[in-house]
Amino acid sequence: MSLSEKLFEEARRYIPGGVNSPVRACQSVGTHPLFIARAAGSHIESVDGQTLIDYVLSWGPMLLGHAHPEVVAAAKLALEAGSSFGAPCPAEVELAKAVVEALPAVDMVRMVSSGTEATMSALRLARAVTGRSKVVKFVGCYHGHGDPFLAAAGSGVATLSIPGTPGVPAATVADTLLAPYNDLAAVDTLFEKLGEDIACVIVEPVAGNMGLVLPDADFLGGLRDLTSKYEALLIFDEVITGFRVGYSGAQGRFGVAPDLTTLGKIVGGGFPVGVYGGRRELMERVAPCGDVYQAGTLSGNPVAMAAGLATLRLLAKADYAALETRTARLATDLAAVLAAKGVPVTCTRIASLFTLWFTNTPPTDFASAKTADAARYASFYRQMREAGIYLAPSAFETGFTSFAHSEEDYARTLEAAEKVRF
């Protein structure tokens, strides 16, 4: 028995399912999780001494790679001055300014400690501003584990096939309206029937929690038009896409301005951070400036702010186009290697995100994502992990590359894929 297996066995005595976030348990891919000892650049090392090329990257935030020297130095310097103050610090002002300057639809931000906290807070603000209660979300999109968002959520909920939302009162999700991703007509119908009660539409501008599903050409702009027509707010959940599909986020890449934006992942440089922001007149409703209450002791934590600021300063100078080109080549080549084995496979990709689907047609929504062969993905995952390639332990998650990944990493990944047998 490996050390990872022993640790997992012990963990299950003290932690539900042996993990602190469900998809990490690797249930859907038929194996045990690896316990990680350390990481650097594009690689992670398990407690058993296996070094793997990492395409999970802590589920996205490590766009610079693990333990980037400048980010580590900034965090160490901040930590030496104190790990938490429960009071303002200079770095939170600098990081807020950097976020506002980067994202075209954001005038003000509030720092929080997770993406879940950011989306919950944005929803509360949208309801307060509009005086309405209902929210439109898309089937398979995941916006954290806040009660209103767990209706037809993707990500780990889909991976574990959890039916409905146990533990969430029916009244809580009664105001959550569902539509298929990329289906403008369905959203239009909801507004025609309930427009006066709809506070907002929340969407992953590029869906990353049902696997990577790209928006149709008119989808995001159509949501902007519909929400404006009915005086509802449009919320872009850019927890995954923010600073990853481009330095200006999905809103900059697609040229669509949401009313509110939620962020996480990369903004913390690997530390727990969430952000929500938007137009000044909306954000000035947040206490203590306004009457919408939200608070957090660790919000604006000095270590996380320093790491995030160092990260954004590096990303502002990074060559996103070159990384996108390399990622596109990797994803395309991987799909070609697998297709040569006679299995149905396709890939979706944008910027430094990609998903391999064991189906012939790229999914456009959660229903079509579920038609991909998850059992074949599980076999692929196990064989690739054994060969030193670390992929997401779920067919409903997205792969990530980083600026630290090398041509040698890509070559080793393709070599491993060549040896996979189905």
N, C-alpha and C positions, 0 to 999 in steps of 0.2 A: 504494500500500500504506500502510495506517495505521501509526502508531507502535506501537499494540498488536500488530499483525500482525508488524511488524519485530522487536519484543521477543520475541514468541512464537517466531519463527523462530530467533533467537539462543539463546533459553532451551533449545530442544530440543537444542542442541549440548552443553549442560552439565548439564541436569537431565532425568531420565527423563520423556519425554512433555512436557517444557517446563513442568511444574508441580510443586509440592511437596505436592499432595493431588489424587488422580486426577480427581474430578468437576469440578474447576476447568477441565479441558482443554476442556470443552464439546463433547466428541465426540458425545454422544447427541443433541445439539440441532443438529448439523451446522454449527458455526461455530467461530471462534477465541475465546479468552478475551479479556475486556477487562482491561488492566492499569490499576490504580487509582492515582491520584496523591494523592488526599486525600478526606476525608469530613467532613461536619458535619451534625448533626441527622438528617433523613430522607434526605439526599442523598449520593451519591458522585460523584466527578469522575474520568473516565478520563484517561490521559496524552494523549489526543487532544483534551481539552478538552470532552468531552460530559458534561453533568450529567444524572444519572439519579435517579429516585425509587427508593430501595432497599428491597426486600422480602426481601432475604437477610439483611442485618444481621449479617454475619460468621457466618452460620449460627446466628443466634439470640441471642448474648449482648448485643447492643446494644439492650436494651429501653428504655433512656433516650434512644436515638439516639446517633449518632456524636459523639465529642469533646464530651461534656457538660462544661460549664465547671467544675463542682465536682469531677468525676472527674479531669479533666485537671489541675486545681490540686493535688489530693491526690497524684496520681502524680508531678508535677513536684517537689513538696516532698519526697516520699520519695526521688526520684532524686538530688536535690541532697545528700542525706545518705549516699548510697551505693547502688549498684545491686544488690549481693548481699553477704551477710555469711557465709553458710554457718553461721549461728548464729541463735538465737532473736531475734525482734524484737517490740516491743510490739503492733504491728498484727495479728500473727497470732493473738494471744490475743483481741483485740477482735473480729476477724472470726469466729473459732471460736465465741465467745459469741453473736454475732449469728445465726449459722447455727443453733446449738442452740436459741436462743430462738424462732426462726421455724418450725422443723420439728418437729411433735409427736412423731415417732418417733425423734428423734435426741438422745442424751444426751452424746455425745462425738464428735469428728471428728479426722481426720488429713488435713492438707493435702498435696496432691501437685501435679503440674504439668500434668496433662491428664486428660480423661475416661477415656481408655484406661487410664492408670495407675490411676485410681480403681477401675474395674471389675475389672482384674486383681487388685488388692489385696483387694477385697471377696471375690472368688472364693477366693483363697488363705485368707482368714480363715474363710470359711464351711466350707471343707474341713477346716481345722484344728479348728474348734469341734465339728463333727459327726463327724469321723473317717471321712468318706465321700468318694468321689471324683467322682461324677457330678453334672452340672449340666443342668437343663432350661432351654432357651431357645426362643424362638418364631421360626418361619420368617419372615424379613424384618425382624426386629428387629436393630438394629446396636448393639453394645456396645463399639465401638472395635476396634482391629486386633490385639488379643491373640489368640494362636493358638487357644485353646479357643472363642472367640466367632465365628470366621470360617466356621463351618458355617452355610450358608443365611443369610448376613447380608444385610441390605438396603443402603440408601444407595448409596455409590459402587460396591460390589461388584455390586449389582443393575443399576446404571446402565451399567456396562461389560460386563455379561453374562459375568463371569468364572466359569467352571465350577469348582465345588469349592473347594479351598483349596490351591493350589500352594505348595510350600515349607513346608507344615505336615505333620509326620509323622502318619500314620494313627492312631498310638497316642494322639496328643494330642487329636484330636477324637473318639476312640472313647468317651470319657466325656461327650461332649456329646449330650444327647438332645433331639430336636426335636419340637415340636408346633405346629399352626397357631394363630396369634393368635386369641383369643376362643373357643377350643375347650377348654372345661373337661373334657369327656369324654375327650379325647385325653390330657390331663395326668393325669386319674384313672387311665387305663389304664397309663400309664408308672409311676405310683406303685404300682399293684397288682402289676405285674411286678417292679419294681426298687426299691421304696420304701426298702429297707434300705441301698441303695447311693447314694441321691440326697442330696447335700449341700444343694442349694439350687435354687430356681427364680429366674431373673433375668428381669425384664420391664420394658419401657418402659410405664409405666402408661397413657400415651397414646402410641401408636406414631407416631413422627415420621420414621422412616427408610425407610418404604415409601410415602411420602406420608403425609398425616395420616389415621390410622385410629383411631377412637374405641373405647374398651372398651365391651363390652356391660354392661348394668346390673349383672349378677351376676358379671362376670368377675373383677375384682380381689378382691372379697370371697370368691369361690370359691377363688381361689389361696391366700388367707390361711387358709381353712379346711383345704384339702388339706395345705398345708405344716405347719400346726400338728398335724394328725392324724398325720402320718408323722414328726414331729420333725425336719423339714428347715427351712432358713431361706428366707425370702422377701426377695429383693433388688429394690428399686425403682431402676431406672436413671433418675434424674431429671436427667440431664445436659441434656436439652432442657426438661423440664417444671418443673424446680426454679426457683422464683421467677418463672416465666413464666405458668403456668396459675393462679397465685395466690401471694401472699407465703408461704403455708404449703405450697406445692408441691402435687403431685397427691395426696400422702398426706393433706394437710389438706382439699383440695377434695372428695375421694371418701370421706374418713373411714375409710381402711384403713391400718393401721400395719404397715409392713414391719419386718423385723429389721435390715436394713442398707439404707443409701441411698447412691447415688453421685451426685455433682454435678459441674458444670463450668460452661462457658459464662458465665452471668451472674455467678456468684460472683467471677469475676476482673475484672469491669468492662471486659472487652475484652483483658485480659492472660491469658497461659497459666496456668490454675489448674484443678485437679481436687480433689475432696473425697470421702472416704468416711467414713461415720459410722453410728452405730446405738446400740443399747442399751449401757449402761455395761459390763455384764458381758461382752459380746462384744468391745467395743473395748479393754477392759483386757487382752485376750490379745495385743495388738499391742506389739511391742518398742518401748522398753525396759521397759515395764510388764509385758509377758508374753513369750511365746516365739515369736510369729509375726513373722518379720523382714520389714521393709519400710523403705526409706530413700530419700532423694533430696536431692542437694546444693542444688537450687533450690526445694525444698519450703518454703513459707512465705516466698517471696521478698518483700522489703519493699515493692517498688514495686507488685507485683500485689496484695499484701494491702491496701495503702492505697487502690488503685483499687477493689477489691472492697468494702471497708468503706464508702467514699463512695457506691458504687452501692446497696448494701443500705439504707443510711440514707435515701436518697432514695426507694427503692421502698417502704419501710415506710410512707411518707406518701402514696403514689401512689393514684390512683383507678382501680383495676383494672376495676371494673364499667363505668365510662365507656368505657375502651379496648375492652373486650369488645363493648360495644354498637356502637361505631364499626367494629370489625373485622367483626362479623357483617353489618353493613349493606354494607360494601365487598364482602365475599365473595359475598353474596346478589345484589347488583347486578351484579357482574362475571359471575356465572353467568347471570343474566337477559339481559344484553347478548349473550352468546355463544349462548344458547339461541335468541334471536330470529333468529339467522343460520341456524337449522335444523340445528345440530350437537348431538349428544347431549352434555350436560354436566351435572354436578352439583358440589356443593362439600361439603366437611367443614370444620368449624370448632370451635374451643373457645378461649376467652380471646383471646389475640392471635396465634393460629396458624390457618392455613387452607391448604387445597389445592383447586385446581380439577381435576376429573377429567373427561376426555373420554369419558364413559360415562353411562348413564342411572341407574345404581344406585350409591350410595355403597359403596365396598369395606369389607369387614369383616375381611379378612386379606390376606396377600400374594398368594395365588392370585387373588383377585378384583381386587386392585390391578393385577395384570399384564394384566387384560383391557381396561384403559383404553387409549385410542389414543395411544401415545407419539409417533407420527409427527405427529399433529395438534398435540400439545403442543409439539413441536420447532418447528413453523411458528409457533405462537402466541408462543413464546419469542423467536424471531428478530425478528418484527414488533414486539413490545412493546419489545424492547431498542433497536431502531432508533428507536422513538418516545420513548425516554427513560425506560422503565420496566424496572427491573432485577429479574428473577425468578430463581429457582433454575434452573440449567442442567441440570435433570433432572426427569423426570416422577415420580421416586420421592423427591422431597424436599418439604419443607414451606415455605410462605410465612410470613413474620413481619411484624407491624407493631410500631410503637414508640410511646411517649408523645410522640415528636417529630413523628410524621406529622400533617399538617394536613388540613382539609377541602379545601383547594386541591390537595393531593397526591392525594386520593381522586378529585376531579373530573377531574384530568388523567389519572389511571389509567383511568377509565371512558371518557374521550374517546379515549384510545389504543385501548382494546378495541373501541370502536365502529368504528374504521377497519380492524380486522383482517379479512383475507379468507382463506378456506380453499379 
